């Protein structure tokens, strides 16, 4: 089993981090503005975006809300991005969904 620290280096997690930053920037928000919406510090948002701090699904939902992105849509787009970058396992993921 992989440790949590190892998970931040997985390509899937890197895609998540990129998507989080893109969502914030598309909303024309600074880390400080997102932090204020979350009731957190700018350092918290920075650590989330850099992978220094992991987030759970509740925190991800809160982040999406803070940047004005629909949580379900964010997850769907993230999932598609992961599938598009992992061609060898793409068939397996599709098969598992059917």
MDTraj code that builds the backbone (N, CA, C; nanometers):
import mdtraj as md
import numpy as np

residues = "UNK UNK UNK UNK UNK UNK UNK UNK UNK UNK UNK UNK UNK UNK UNK UNK UNK UNK UNK UNK UNK UNK UNK UNK UNK UNK UNK UNK UNK UNK UNK UNK UNK UNK UNK UNK UNK UNK UNK UNK UNK UNK UNK UNK UNK UNK UNK UNK UNK UNK UNK UNK UNK UNK UNK UNK UNK UNK UNK UNK UNK UNK UNK UNK UNK UNK UNK UNK UNK UNK UNK UNK UNK UNK UNK UNK UNK UNK UNK UNK UNK UNK UNK UNK UNK UNK UNK UNK UNK UNK UNK UNK UNK UNK UNK UNK UNK UNK".split()
xyz = np.array([
    [0.0841, -0.1187, 0.0000],
    [0.0000, 0.0000, 0.0000],
    [0.0886, 0.1251, 0.0000],
    [0.0506, 0.2240, -0.0776],
    [0.1280, 0.3459, -0.0913],
    [0.0959, 0.4415, 0.0231],
    [0.1958, 0.5105, 0.0732],
    [0.1737, 0.6073, 0.1800],
    [0.1074, 0.7323, 0.1236],
    [0.0525, 0.8121, 0.2109],
    [-0.0118, 0.9370, 0.1678],
    [0.0874, 1.0314, 0.1014],
    [0.2097, 1.0367, 0.1522],
    [0.3088, 1.1247, 0.0911],
    [0.3392, 1.0807, -0.0511],
    [0.3427, 0.9506, -0.0752],
    [0.3674, 0.9022, -0.2097],
    [0.2554, 0.9373, -0.3046],
    [0.1341, 0.9470, -0.2519],
    [0.0186, 0.9774, -0.3350],
    [0.0276, 1.1141, -0.4013],
    [0.0893, 1.2122, -0.3357],
    [0.0956, 1.3459, -0.3942],
    [0.1821, 1.3494, -0.5189],
    [0.2646, 1.2462, -0.5385],
    [0.3493, 1.2411, -0.6570],
    [0.2846, 1.1634, -0.7708],
    [0.1722, 1.0995, -0.7451],
    [0.1021, 1.0271, -0.8506],
    [0.0493, 1.1267, -0.9525],
    [0.0486, 1.0865, -1.0778],
    [0.0021, 1.1772, -1.1832],
    [-0.1427, 1.2196, -1.1597],
    [-0.2239, 1.1308, -1.1062],
    [-0.3639, 1.1645, -1.0799],
    [-0.3760, 1.2786, -0.9784],
    [-0.2902, 1.2776, -0.8782],
    [-0.2956, 1.3840, -0.7778],
    [-0.2425, 1.5142, -0.8352],
    [-0.1406, 1.5056, -0.9193],
    [-0.0881, 1.6254, -0.9833],
    [-0.1948, 1.6897, -1.0721],
    [-0.2731, 1.6071, -1.1399],
    [-0.3834, 1.6591, -1.2217],
    [-0.4838, 1.7317, -1.1330],
    [-0.5136, 1.6745, -1.0166],
    [-0.6062, 1.7396, -0.9233],
    [-0.5538, 1.8764, -0.8818],
    [-0.4261, 1.8848, -0.8498],
    [-0.3683, 2.0123, -0.8068],
    [-0.3750, 2.1167, -0.9173],
    [-0.3457, 2.0749, -1.0394],
    [-0.3538, 2.1673, -1.1533],
    [-0.4979, 2.2153, -1.1696],
    [-0.5924, 2.1238, -1.1598],
    [-0.7341, 2.1585, -1.1749],
    [-0.7799, 2.2563, -1.0664],
    [-0.7317, 2.2378, -0.9445],
    [-0.7675, 2.3297, -0.8359],
    [-0.7175, 2.4709, -0.8653],
    [-0.5913, 2.4800, -0.9059],
    [-0.5354, 2.6125, -0.9391],
    [-0.6087, 2.6755, -1.0568],
    [-0.6380, 2.5954, -1.1591],
    [-0.7090, 2.6468, -1.2759],
    [-0.8467, 2.6996, -1.2363],
    [-0.9154, 2.6276, -1.1508],
    [-1.0495, 2.6698, -1.1080],
    [-1.0418, 2.8027, -1.0335],
    [-0.9441, 2.8160, -0.9457],
    [-0.9292, 2.9417, -0.8706],
    [-0.8961, 3.0568, -0.9643],
    [-0.8024, 3.0329, -1.0535],
    [-0.7612, 3.1404, -1.1448],
    [-0.8718, 3.1766, -1.2432],
    [-0.9492, 3.0792, -1.2874],
    [-1.0611, 3.1061, -1.3782],
    [-1.1666, 3.1924, -1.3094],
    [-1.1745, 3.1805, -1.1783],
    [-1.2690, 3.2626, -1.1006],
    [-1.2096, 3.3997, -1.0679],
    [-1.0867, 3.4230, -1.1139],
    [-1.0150, 3.5494, -1.0891],
    [-1.0031, 3.5777, -0.9393],
    [-0.9671, 3.4728, -0.8660],
    [-0.9507, 3.4844, -0.7214],
    [-0.8064, 3.4571, -0.6821],
    [-0.7600, 3.5278, -0.5826],
    [-0.6287, 3.5008, -0.5258],
    [-0.6430, 3.3917, -0.4203],
    [-0.5312, 3.3373, -0.3799],
    [-0.5350, 3.2396, -0.2716],
    [-0.5936, 3.3022, -0.1452],
    [-0.5596, 3.4267, -0.1201],
    [-0.6104, 3.4961, -0.0008],
    [-0.7628, 3.5108, -0.0069],
    [-0.8161, 3.5387, -0.1246],
    [-0.9615, 3.5526, -0.1387],
    [-1.0333, 3.4193, -0.1173],
    [-0.9761, 3.3125, -0.1717],
    [-1.0349, 3.1800, -0.1503],
    [-1.0266, 3.1441, -0.0029],
    [-0.9131, 3.1730, 0.0579],
    [-0.8954, 3.1446, 0.2005],
    [-1.0008, 3.2164, 0.2842],
    [-1.0273, 3.3419, 0.2528],
    [-1.1279, 3.4178, 0.3271],
    [-1.2659, 3.3539, 0.3129],
    [-1.2966, 3.3064, 0.1937],
    [-1.4252, 3.2403, 0.1709],
    [-1.4356, 3.1087, 0.2483],
    [-1.3214, 3.0450, 0.2697],
    [-1.3190, 2.9183, 0.3419],
    [-1.3029, 2.9365, 0.4935],
    [-1.2730, 3.0581, 0.5340],
    [-1.2456, 3.0828, 0.6753],
    [-1.1114, 3.0258, 0.7175],
    [-1.0178, 3.0247, 0.6238],
    [-0.8836, 2.9691, 0.6458],
    [-0.7796, 3.0749, 0.6128],
    [-0.6531, 3.0370, 0.6244],
    [-0.5448, 3.1288, 0.5897],
    [-0.5025, 3.1080, 0.4446],
    [-0.4316, 3.2061, 0.3926],
    [-0.3765, 3.1939, 0.2567],
    [-0.2783, 3.0777, 0.2518],
    [-0.2049, 3.0563, 0.3592],
    [-0.1098, 2.9458, 0.3655],
    [-0.1769, 2.8103, 0.3499],
    [-0.2979, 2.7967, 0.4036],
    [-0.3756, 2.6728, 0.3894],
    [-0.4041, 2.6453, 0.2418],
    [-0.4515, 2.7464, 0.1717],
    [-0.4827, 2.7306, 0.0286],
    [-0.3555, 2.7010, -0.0494],
    [-0.2476, 2.7690, -0.0172],
    [-0.1209, 2.7437, -0.0844],
    [-0.0766, 2.5989, -0.0637],
    [-0.0873, 2.5491, 0.0570],
    [-0.0458, 2.4113, 0.0853],
    [-0.1348, 2.3109, 0.0127],
    [-0.2630, 2.3417, 0.0004],
    [-0.3535, 2.2553, -0.0764],
    [-0.3091, 2.2524, -0.2225],
    [-0.2881, 2.3703, -0.2807],
    [-0.2553, 2.3797, -0.4232],
    [-0.1186, 2.3226, -0.4587],
    [-0.0284, 2.3196, -0.3635],
    [0.1052, 2.2662, -0.3913],
    [0.1182, 2.1192, -0.3527],
    [0.0151, 2.0645, -0.2908],
    [0.0177, 1.9245, -0.2514],
    [0.0840, 1.8993, -0.1177],
    [0.1237, 2.0061, -0.0510],
    [0.1848, 1.9913, 0.0812],
    [0.0815, 1.9461, 0.1842],
    [-0.0428, 1.9843, 0.1607],
    [-0.1529, 1.9429, 0.2470],
    [-0.2563, 1.8718, 0.1609],
    [-0.2950, 1.7532, 0.2037],
    [-0.3975, 1.6774, 0.1313],
    [-0.5356, 1.7246, 0.1752],
    [-0.6319, 1.7032, 0.0888],
    [-0.7680, 1.7406, 0.1252],
    [-0.8600, 1.6207, 0.1106],
    [-0.9615, 1.6186, 0.1943],
    [-1.0602, 1.5117, 0.1817],
    [-1.1742, 1.5609, 0.0926],
    [-1.2702, 1.4756, 0.0695],
    [-1.3787, 1.5089, -0.0242],
    [-1.4632, 1.6254, 0.0269],
    [-1.4795, 1.6384, 0.1567],
    [-1.5562, 1.7498, 0.2126],
    [-1.4823, 1.8810, 0.1863],
    [-1.3523, 1.8810, 0.2079],
    [-1.2733, 2.0010, 0.1822],
    [-1.2692, 2.0347, 0.0336],
    [-1.2650, 1.9329, -0.0516],
    [-1.2686, 1.9556, -0.1957],
    [-1.4006, 2.0204, -0.2356],
    [-1.5090, 1.9715, -0.1793],
    [-1.6412, 2.0306, -0.2071],
    [-1.6454, 2.1769, -0.1625],
    [-1.5902, 2.2048, -0.0449],
    [-1.5838, 2.3427, 0.0047],
    [-1.5002, 2.4307, -0.0879],
    [-1.3868, 2.3787, -0.1333],
    [-1.2993, 2.4542, -0.2237],
    [-1.3746, 2.4879, -0.3524],
    [-1.4419, 2.3885, -0.4067],
    [-1.5199, 2.4118, -0.5292],
    [-1.6237, 2.5214, -0.5072],
    [-1.6929, 2.5150, -0.3954],
    [-1.7919, 2.6180, -0.3637],
    [-1.7292, 2.7556, -0.3513],
    [-1.6118, 2.7622, -0.2913],
    [-1.5434, 2.8899, -0.2720],
    [-1.5018, 2.9544, -0.4031],
    [-1.4731, 2.8724, -0.5031],
    [-1.4318, 2.9281, -0.6331],
    [-1.5472, 2.9294, -0.7336],
    [-1.6663, 2.8893, -0.6889],
    [-1.7844, 2.8974, -0.7742],
    [-1.7943, 2.7904, -0.8801],
    [-1.7387, 2.6726, -0.8518],
    [-1.7419, 2.5615, -0.9463],
    [-1.8332, 2.4525, -0.8914],
    [-1.9170, 2.3974, -0.9776],
    [-2.0031, 2.2867, -0.9374],
    [-1.9159, 2.1657, -0.9034],
    [-1.9355, 2.1113, -0.7841],
    [-1.8533, 2.0002, -0.7357],
    [-1.8609, 1.8788, -0.8280],
    [-1.9808, 1.8393, -0.8668],
    [-1.9975, 1.7214, -0.9518],
    [-1.9304, 1.7436, -1.0871],
    [-1.9479, 1.8605, -1.1437],
    [-1.8836, 1.8914, -1.2723],
    [-1.7313, 1.8892, -1.2589],
    [-1.6796, 1.9418, -1.1476],
    [-1.5355, 1.9404, -1.1243],
    [-1.4843, 1.7968, -1.1223],
    [-1.5531, 1.7097, -1.0504],
    [-1.5123, 1.5699, -1.0403],
    [-1.5191, 1.5012, -1.1767],
    [-1.6237, 1.5279, -1.2521],
    [-1.6374, 1.4668, -1.3845],
    [-1.5242, 1.5108, -1.4772],
    [-1.4911, 1.6389, -1.4744],
    [-1.3825, 1.6889, -1.5593],
    [-1.2470, 1.6354, -1.5138],
    [-1.2303, 1.6249, -1.3828],
    [-1.1077, 1.5662, -1.3296],
    [-1.0952, 1.4211, -1.3758],
    [-1.2024, 1.3451, -1.3633],
    [-1.2016, 1.2048, -1.4023],
    [-1.1671, 1.1890, -1.5501],
    [-1.2238, 1.2736, -1.6328],
    [-1.1938, 1.2675, -1.7766],
    [-1.0467, 1.2992, -1.8023],
    [-0.9935, 1.3984, -1.7328],
    [-0.8525, 1.4338, -1.7498],
    [-0.7620, 1.3182, -1.7086],
    [-0.7976, 1.2502, -1.6016],
    [-0.7188, 1.1345, -1.5568],
    [-0.7258, 1.0234, -1.6612],
    [-0.8447, 0.9960, -1.7097],
    [-0.8601, 0.8918, -1.8124],
    [-0.7824, 0.9259, -1.9385],
    [-0.7849, 1.0520, -1.9786],
    [-0.7161, 1.0941, -2.1002],
    [-0.5645, 1.0825, -2.0889],
    [-0.5119, 1.0882, -1.9669],
    [-0.3669, 1.0795, -1.9493],
    [-0.3197, 0.9385, -1.9162],
    [-0.4123, 0.8490, -1.8874],
    [-0.3731, 0.7125, -1.8511],
    [-0.4310, 0.6130, -1.9506],
    [-0.3845, 0.6220, -2.0725],
    [-0.4349, 0.5397, -2.1818],
    [-0.4332, 0.3901, -2.1510],
    [-0.3253, 0.3331, -2.0924],
    [-0.3250, 0.1883, -2.0688],
    [-0.4394, 0.1400, -1.9813],
    [-0.4801, 0.2174, -1.8820],
    [-0.5866, 0.1724, -1.7931],
    [-0.7235, 0.2230, -1.8359],
    [-0.7291, 0.2979, -1.9441],
    [-0.8551, 0.3562, -1.9888],
    [-0.9611, 0.2500, -2.0145],
    [-0.9235, 0.1431, -2.0816],
    [-1.0197, 0.0366, -2.1083],
    [-1.0717, -0.0265, -1.9817],
    [-0.9847, -0.0447, -1.8837],
    [-1.0253, -0.1039, -1.7577],
    [-1.1244, -0.0146, -1.6850],
    [-1.0979, 0.1159, -1.6814],
    [-1.1888, 0.2087, -1.6134],
    [-1.3255, 0.2088, -1.6817],
    [-1.3256, 0.2106, -1.8134],
    [-1.4509, 0.2098, -1.8872],
    [-1.5268, 0.0797, -1.8611],
    [-1.4549, -0.0317, -1.8613],
    [-1.5172, -0.1611, -1.8377],
    [-1.5775, -0.1682, -1.6971],
    [-1.5072, -0.1122, -1.5978],
    [-1.5550, -0.1179, -1.4611],
    [-1.6820, -0.0361, -1.4428],
    [-1.7004, 0.0664, -1.5223],
    [-1.8184, 0.1522, -1.5105],
    [-1.9414, 0.0874, -1.5724],
    [-1.9235, -0.0003, -1.6666],
    [-2.0367, -0.0595, -1.7385],
    [-2.0967, -0.1750, -1.6654],
])
top = md.Topology()
chain = top.add_chain()
for i, resn in enumerate(residues, 1):
    res = top.add_residue(resn, chain, resSeq=i)
    for name in ("N", "CA", "C"):
        top.add_atom(name, md.element.get_by_symbol(name[0]), res)
traj = md.Trajectory(xyz[None], top)
